[in-house]
Amino acid sequence: MPTQPNPPAWKILLAFAIIYFVWGSTFLAIRVGVREVPPFLYAAMRFSIAGVVLFAWATAKRERPATSRQWVSVVLIAFLIFVLDYGLLFWAEQRVPSGVAAVMMATIPAFMALSEITILRTRKLTLRLAVALVIGIGGVAVLTGGFGGAGAPVDRLGAVALLIASASWSLSSALTRKLPMPESKIMSAGAQMVAGGLLLTITSGALGEFHRFRPQSVSAAAWLSLLYLTVAGSIIGFTAYVWLIHHESPTKVATYAYVNPVVAVLVGYVLGGEALGIRTVAGAACVLLSVVVITTTRPGNAESPPRSRGAASD
């Protein structure tokens, strides 16, 4: 996408600050909320509200609505992103520290590279890419205690859920390039969130979460976290991302992929009281090194950053 010249420098810095620090901090906000609200229901609240706002915004701007064929694609993508990806992320953060969850989710570029090799066939498995994938896998193994070492390993079930979530996101990214989707980014994101919120609500009901939810016992911190996730994480974060894509190179914007986990680990340590041991630092370093190599390796002749989580945003 061509860039537009000469935007004010403060707007560029503000937009980068949002996708770096706001998205990075959302992992702790999720952990605060799911301590008191069932995870799939909490995710349903977040994305239903954000989806309605974005969908209404797109409609007010008279963006072209989705066709019936596009809605079928939207529902499929929404299931992969919101139920499998975000639903499992919210669920896993009951068992895994927020900073570690962010590091585990940073494996998304690795799964996306595998999707590009096996599904889209737009990337070849080079030695550089293979080494990066092995380093990323090694980082996950360190976090989960696969190599032993000092410090408590990450909960295995939570780690598996996060890896499934990452793989689901990468699959949705590959399918998005093949399936008919709304042309407008705002309309597409709004439609996906609305559909995702509905699917999450259905999933939450099927899991019996409604019976465990007691609104009167939910603290102000959990409600404020939901407000932060919805407004700052989803609505403002997505708007900042779309604006940046129009004004900066995709490579620069894609740097959020390896800044967010660092921010999440530090925020979890400073504000959430989460442990920051040798295992976490070593595992995070391996995963982030893998992400840097993968995101700076061009697939073929195209410069293609990882598909942003900003459509729903963390």
C-alpha positions, 0 to 999 in steps of 0.5 A: 500500500503506498504511503502518504507523505508528510504526516505530523511527526507527533501523530506518527509517534503517537500511533506507534506508541499505541500499537507498541504499548497499548497492545502490549499492555492488553495481556495484563488487562486480560489476566485481570479480567479472567480472574473474575469473569469466565474467559469466553464470556469476557472475550464476548463482551469485549469484541461484541461492544467493539464490533458494534462500534466499528460496524456502526462507524463503517456504516456511518461512513457509508462503507460498502456492506458485506455481501452474503458470500462475504458474510460466510467468509467473515463467520469462518474467519471470526470462528478461527480468530475469536473463538479459537485464537482469542477465546483460548488466549483468554482461557489460557491466561487463567493459568499462564502469566500475561507476559509469558502468554504474550511471548507464546503468542509471538510465535504467530509469525512462525506459524504464518511462515509455515502457512505461507509455505504449505497453504499459500505457497508464497514462501520457500523453506530456506536455511535462514527461515528453518533456523529461525523456526527451530530457535522459536520452537526452542524458546517455547521448549524453554518456557514449558520446561522441555530443557529443564533449567531453573524456575517454574515451567509454564503450565503445559495445558495453558501453553498448548492452548496458546500454541493452538491459538497462534496456529489458528490465527496464522490459518485465518491469515492465510484463508483471508487472502483466499476468501472473499472479504469486505474491501473496507478494512473498517467494515471487515473488522467490524463484521468480524468482531460482531460475528466473533462476539456472537460466536463467543457468546454461544461458546460461553453458553455451551460451556456453562459460563453463564451459570458461573457469572455473578456480575455483582461480585465482579470488581471495578478493576475487572470492569475497567480492564474490559473498558480498556481492552474494548476502547484502547485495545480494539477500537483505538488500537485498530484505528492507529494501525490502519492509519499507520499502514497508510503512512509508514512502510509495512516493515516498520509497522510490523515491528509491533510483533516483537515489541508487544511481547517485551512490553507485556513481560515488563508490564506484567512484572512491574504492575502485575507482580509476575515473576521474571526469572531466567527461564522466562528471559531465555525463552522470550529471547529465543522466541523474539529472535525467531520473530525478528528473523522471520518478519525481516525475511521477505517471502519471494519478491513481496514485502509482507508483514505479519497480518495484524492482530489489530483487526481485533487487537490484543 
